[in-house]
Amino acid sequence: MAYTAPMKDTARRYTLLPAVLIALGLSIMAATAAFAGWLEHGPAILLSLAESGMAWCF
C-alpha cells in the first residue's frame, strides 16, 4: 500500500493539470474578447453612458 500511494497522487496531478490549463486558456480567451470588444465599441459605450448620466459612476 505504501508504494501505490505516491502513484495515485501523481495520477491525480496529471489529470487535474489539463483541466486547469483548459480553464485558464478559456478565461484568457474571454478576457481578450472583452478587451477587443471594449476597444471596438468603447466610444459608443462612453457616449451612451454620458447621455444617460451614468458616466460618472464608472
N, C-alpha and C positions, 0 to 999 in steps of 0.2 A: 504493500500500500504506500509506503514512503517514496517508492520510486515513481509511481504514477501521478502523484500529486503535482510535481512541477510540470509534468506534461499537460495536465488539464489547464493549468494557469496559462501556459504558452498557447494552447489551442484557443482558449477564450480570448487572449490578446489578439491573435491573428484573425479571429472572426469579428472582433469589435473594431479593429483598425479600419477595414474598408468601409464600414458603416459610418464611422466618424469622418473619414475623408470624403465620402459622398455627401454627407450633410454639410460639411464645410464648403465643398465645391458649389453646392446648390445655394448656400447663403451668400457666397461671393458673387455668383451669377445674379442673384436677386438684387443685391446691393449695387452692382454695376448697371443693371437695367434701370433701377430707380434713379441713379445718378445721371444716366443718359437721358432719361425722361425729364429730369429737372433741367438739364442743360437745354433740351429742346423746347420745353414749354414753360420755363421759368419766368420769362417776362409776362406771359399771359396770366400765369398764376398770380404774380405780384400785382398786376393791374386789376384783376378781378377781386383780390383781397383789398386793395386800396379803395375800389369803388364801393365795397360793402363796409368799409371801416374796420376790417379785421387785420390790416397790415401791421398795426402797432402791437398786436398780440403776439406776433412771431418775431 
